[in-house]
Amino acid sequence: MEKNLFPLMSVEMIKEMQDYGIEFGAHTFNHPKLNKLSNDEIKHQIVDVKKPLEDCKRDYYFLLILMEF
């Protein structure tokens, strides 16, 4: 597993930022080349990546996926 070079934000920090109107989006877990992945891996990268953010805010559902170039 890769070591994070920078500490991640806590759930409390994310909730506070959302309370101030800051929106969060997601794209993939680790920036893979999606055209090189299986369908299950693509689903994991695109669909499952937003769950931790949704869990931070009870009444918020992420509709946007930010695609990389």
Chimera marker file (.cmm) of the C-alpha trace (Angstrom):
<marker_set name="trace">
<marker id="1" x="0.000" y="0.000" z="0.000" r="1" g="1" b="0" radius="0.5"/>
<marker id="2" x="1.230" y="3.475" z="-0.858" r="1" g="1" b="0" radius="0.5"/>
<marker id="3" x="2.085" y="5.820" z="1.987" r="1" g="1" b="0" radius="0.5"/>
<marker id="4" x="0.275" y="9.173" z="1.956" r="1" g="1" b="0" radius="0.5"/>
<marker id="5" x="2.704" y="12.049" z="1.625" r="1" g="1" b="0" radius="0.5"/>
<marker id="6" x="0.167" y="14.438" z="3.112" r="1" g="1" b="0" radius="0.5"/>
<marker id="7" x="-2.325" y="13.700" z="5.899" r="1" g="1" b="0" radius="0.5"/>
<marker id="8" x="-5.907" y="13.191" z="4.747" r="1" g="1" b="0" radius="0.5"/>
<marker id="9" x="-8.699" y="15.401" z="6.015" r="1" g="1" b="0" radius="0.5"/>
<marker id="10" x="-10.721" y="14.022" z="8.894" r="1" g="1" b="0" radius="0.5"/>
<marker id="11" x="-14.466" y="13.445" z="8.658" r="1" g="1" b="0" radius="0.5"/>
<marker id="12" x="-14.953" y="16.386" z="11.011" r="1" g="1" b="0" radius="0.5"/>
<marker id="13" x="-12.920" y="18.663" z="8.736" r="1" g="1" b="0" radius="0.5"/>
<marker id="14" x="-14.945" y="17.602" z="5.678" r="1" g="1" b="0" radius="0.5"/>
<marker id="15" x="-18.261" y="18.149" z="7.485" r="1" g="1" b="0" radius="0.5"/>
<marker id="16" x="-17.203" y="21.607" z="8.641" r="1" g="1" b="0" radius="0.5"/>
<marker id="17" x="-16.125" y="22.589" z="5.137" r="1" g="1" b="0" radius="0.5"/>
<marker id="18" x="-19.450" y="21.323" z="3.745" r="1" g="1" b="0" radius="0.5"/>
<marker id="19" x="-21.286" y="23.419" z="6.342" r="1" g="1" b="0" radius="0.5"/>
<marker id="20" x="-19.553" y="26.455" z="4.806" r="1" g="1" b="0" radius="0.5"/>
<marker id="21" x="-20.774" y="25.485" z="1.335" r="1" g="1" b="0" radius="0.5"/>
<marker id="22" x="-17.670" y="23.756" z="0.007" r="1" g="1" b="0" radius="0.5"/>
<marker id="23" x="-18.544" y="20.859" z="-2.294" r="1" g="1" b="0" radius="0.5"/>
<marker id="24" x="-16.461" y="17.756" z="-2.746" r="1" g="1" b="0" radius="0.5"/>
<marker id="25" x="-16.164" y="15.564" z="-5.808" r="1" g="1" b="0" radius="0.5"/>
<marker id="26" x="-14.370" y="12.380" z="-6.630" r="1" g="1" b="0" radius="0.5"/>
<marker id="27" x="-12.949" y="10.689" z="-9.663" r="1" g="1" b="0" radius="0.5"/>
<marker id="28" x="-10.899" y="7.565" z="-8.927" r="1" g="1" b="0" radius="0.5"/>
<marker id="29" x="-9.001" y="6.065" z="-6.008" r="1" g="1" b="0" radius="0.5"/>
<marker id="30" x="-5.510" y="6.099" z="-7.500" r="1" g="1" b="0" radius="0.5"/>
<marker id="31" x="-5.643" y="7.577" z="-11.011" r="1" g="1" b="0" radius="0.5"/>
<marker id="32" x="-5.346" y="4.375" z="-13.090" r="1" g="1" b="0" radius="0.5"/>
<marker id="33" x="-5.718" y="4.285" z="-16.854" r="1" g="1" b="0" radius="0.5"/>
<marker id="34" x="-9.339" y="3.177" z="-16.980" r="1" g="1" b="0" radius="0.5"/>
<marker id="35" x="-9.000" y="1.670" z="-20.450" r="1" g="1" b="0" radius="0.5"/>
<marker id="36" x="-6.526" y="-0.842" z="-18.987" r="1" g="1" b="0" radius="0.5"/>
<marker id="37" x="-8.880" y="-2.108" z="-16.248" r="1" g="1" b="0" radius="0.5"/>
<marker id="38" x="-11.556" y="-4.791" z="-16.124" r="1" g="1" b="0" radius="0.5"/>
<marker id="39" x="-15.195" y="-3.726" z="-15.806" r="1" g="1" b="0" radius="0.5"/>
<marker id="40" x="-15.187" y="-4.666" z="-12.108" r="1" g="1" b="0" radius="0.5"/>
<marker id="41" x="-12.067" y="-2.581" z="-11.494" r="1" g="1" b="0" radius="0.5"/>
<marker id="42" x="-13.588" y="0.374" z="-13.359" r="1" g="1" b="0" radius="0.5"/>
<marker id="43" x="-16.763" y="0.097" z="-11.256" r="1" g="1" b="0" radius="0.5"/>
<marker id="44" x="-14.676" y="0.082" z="-8.088" r="1" g="1" b="0" radius="0.5"/>
<marker id="45" x="-12.675" y="3.116" z="-9.224" r="1" g="1" b="0" radius="0.5"/>
<marker id="46" x="-15.712" y="5.170" z="-10.289" r="1" g="1" b="0" radius="0.5"/>
<marker id="47" x="-18.629" y="4.022" z="-8.123" r="1" g="1" b="0" radius="0.5"/>
<marker id="48" x="-17.023" y="2.978" z="-4.851" r="1" g="1" b="0" radius="0.5"/>
<marker id="49" x="-14.743" y="6.031" z="-4.618" r="1" g="1" b="0" radius="0.5"/>
<marker id="50" x="-17.626" y="8.320" z="-3.634" r="1" g="1" b="0" radius="0.5"/>
<marker id="51" x="-18.912" y="6.199" z="-0.724" r="1" g="1" b="0" radius="0.5"/>
<marker id="52" x="-16.474" y="7.518" z="1.924" r="1" g="1" b="0" radius="0.5"/>
<marker id="53" x="-17.450" y="11.090" z="1.025" r="1" g="1" b="0" radius="0.5"/>
<marker id="54" x="-21.166" y="10.280" z="1.078" r="1" g="1" b="0" radius="0.5"/>
<marker id="55" x="-20.718" y="8.744" z="4.526" r="1" g="1" b="0" radius="0.5"/>
<marker id="56" x="-19.405" y="12.101" z="5.776" r="1" g="1" b="0" radius="0.5"/>
<marker id="57" x="-22.659" y="13.883" z="5.056" r="1" g="1" b="0" radius="0.5"/>
<marker id="58" x="-25.938" y="12.120" z="5.801" r="1" g="1" b="0" radius="0.5"/>
<marker id="59" x="-28.125" y="14.161" z="3.453" r="1" g="1" b="0" radius="0.5"/>
<marker id="60" x="-25.716" y="14.516" z="0.556" r="1" g="1" b="0" radius="0.5"/>
<marker id="61" x="-25.424" y="12.324" z="-2.509" r="1" g="1" b="0" radius="0.5"/>
<marker id="62" x="-22.613" y="12.754" z="-5.003" r="1" g="1" b="0" radius="0.5"/>
<marker id="63" x="-24.022" y="13.060" z="-8.506" r="1" g="1" b="0" radius="0.5"/>
<marker id="64" x="-20.881" y="14.296" z="-10.225" r="1" g="1" b="0" radius="0.5"/>
<marker id="65" x="-17.858" y="12.280" z="-11.176" r="1" g="1" b="0" radius="0.5"/>
<marker id="66" x="-14.832" y="14.309" z="-12.215" r="1" g="1" b="0" radius="0.5"/>
<marker id="67" x="-13.094" y="12.626" z="-15.127" r="1" g="1" b="0" radius="0.5"/>
<marker id="68" x="-9.395" y="12.954" z="-15.670" r="1" g="1" b="0" radius="0.5"/>
<marker id="69" x="-7.748" y="13.692" z="-18.992" r="1" g="1" b="0" radius="0.5"/>
<link id1="1" id2="2" r="1" g="1" b="0" radius="0.2"/>
<link id1="2" id2="3" r="1" g="1" b="0" radius="0.2"/>
<link id1="3" id2="4" r="1" g="1" b="0" radius="0.2"/>
<link id1="4" id2="5" r="1" g="1" b="0" radius="0.2"/>
<link id1="5" id2="6" r="1" g="1" b="0" radius="0.2"/>
<link id1="6" id2="7" r="1" g="1" b="0" radius="0.2"/>
<link id1="7" id2="8" r="1" g="1" b="0" radius="0.2"/>
<link id1="8" id2="9" r="1" g="1" b="0" radius="0.2"/>
<link id1="9" id2="10" r="1" g="1" b="0" radius="0.2"/>
<link id1="10" id2="11" r="1" g="1" b="0" radius="0.2"/>
<link id1="11" id2="12" r="1" g="1" b="0" radius="0.2"/>
<link id1="12" id2="13" r="1" g="1" b="0" radius="0.2"/>
<link id1="13" id2="14" r="1" g="1" b="0" radius="0.2"/>
<link id1="14" id2="15" r="1" g="1" b="0" radius="0.2"/>
<link id1="15" id2="16" r="1" g="1" b="0" radius="0.2"/>
<link id1="16" id2="17" r="1" g="1" b="0" radius="0.2"/>
<link id1="17" id2="18" r="1" g="1" b="0" radius="0.2"/>
<link id1="18" id2="19" r="1" g="1" b="0" radius="0.2"/>
<link id1="19" id2="20" r="1" g="1" b="0" radius="0.2"/>
<link id1="20" id2="21" r="1" g="1" b="0" radius="0.2"/>
<link id1="21" id2="22" r="1" g="1" b="0" radius="0.2"/>
<link id1="22" id2="23" r="1" g="1" b="0" radius="0.2"/>
<link id1="23" id2="24" r="1" g="1" b="0" radius="0.2"/>
<link id1="24" id2="25" r="1" g="1" b="0" radius="0.2"/>
<link id1="25" id2="26" r="1" g="1" b="0" radius="0.2"/>
<link id1="26" id2="27" r="1" g="1" b="0" radius="0.2"/>
<link id1="27" id2="28" r="1" g="1" b="0" radius="0.2"/>
<link id1="28" id2="29" r="1" g="1" b="0" radius="0.2"/>
<link id1="29" id2="30" r="1" g="1" b="0" radius="0.2"/>
<link id1="30" id2="31" r="1" g="1" b="0" radius="0.2"/>
<link id1="31" id2="32" r="1" g="1" b="0" radius="0.2"/>
<link id1="32" id2="33" r="1" g="1" b="0" radius="0.2"/>
<link id1="33" id2="34" r="1" g="1" b="0" radius="0.2"/>
<link id1="34" id2="35" r="1" g="1" b="0" radius="0.2"/>
<link id1="35" id2="36" r="1" g="1" b="0" radius="0.2"/>
<link id1="36" id2="37" r="1" g="1" b="0" radius="0.2"/>
<link id1="37" id2="38" r="1" g="1" b="0" radius="0.2"/>
<link id1="38" id2="39" r="1" g="1" b="0" radius="0.2"/>
<link id1="39" id2="40" r="1" g="1" b="0" radius="0.2"/>
<link id1="40" id2="41" r="1" g="1" b="0" radius="0.2"/>
<link id1="41" id2="42" r="1" g="1" b="0" radius="0.2"/>
<link id1="42" id2="43" r="1" g="1" b="0" radius="0.2"/>
<link id1="43" id2="44" r="1" g="1" b="0" radius="0.2"/>
<link id1="44" id2="45" r="1" g="1" b="0" radius="0.2"/>
<link id1="45" id2="46" r="1" g="1" b="0" radius="0.2"/>
<link id1="46" id2="47" r="1" g="1" b="0" radius="0.2"/>
<link id1="47" id2="48" r="1" g="1" b="0" radius="0.2"/>
<link id1="48" id2="49" r="1" g="1" b="0" radius="0.2"/>
<link id1="49" id2="50" r="1" g="1" b="0" radius="0.2"/>
<link id1="50" id2="51" r="1" g="1" b="0" radius="0.2"/>
<link id1="51" id2="52" r="1" g="1" b="0" radius="0.2"/>
<link id1="52" id2="53" r="1" g="1" b="0" radius="0.2"/>
<link id1="53" id2="54" r="1" g="1" b="0" radius="0.2"/>
<link id1="54" id2="55" r="1" g="1" b="0" radius="0.2"/>
<link id1="55" id2="56" r="1" g="1" b="0" radius="0.2"/>
<link id1="56" id2="57" r="1" g="1" b="0" radius="0.2"/>
<link id1="57" id2="58" r="1" g="1" b="0" radius="0.2"/>
<link id1="58" id2="59" r="1" g="1" b="0" radius="0.2"/>
<link id1="59" id2="60" r="1" g="1" b="0" radius="0.2"/>
<link id1="60" id2="61" r="1" g="1" b="0" radius="0.2"/>
<link id1="61" id2="62" r="1" g="1" b="0" radius="0.2"/>
<link id1="62" id2="63" r="1" g="1" b="0" radius="0.2"/>
<link id1="63" id2="64" r="1" g="1" b="0" radius="0.2"/>
<link id1="64" id2="65" r="1" g="1" b="0" radius="0.2"/>
<link id1="65" id2="66" r="1" g="1" b="0" radius="0.2"/>
<link id1="66" id2="67" r="1" g="1" b="0" radius="0.2"/>
<link id1="67" id2="68" r="1" g="1" b="0" radius="0.2"/>
<link id1="68" id2="69" r="1" g="1" b="0" radius="0.2"/>
</marker_set>
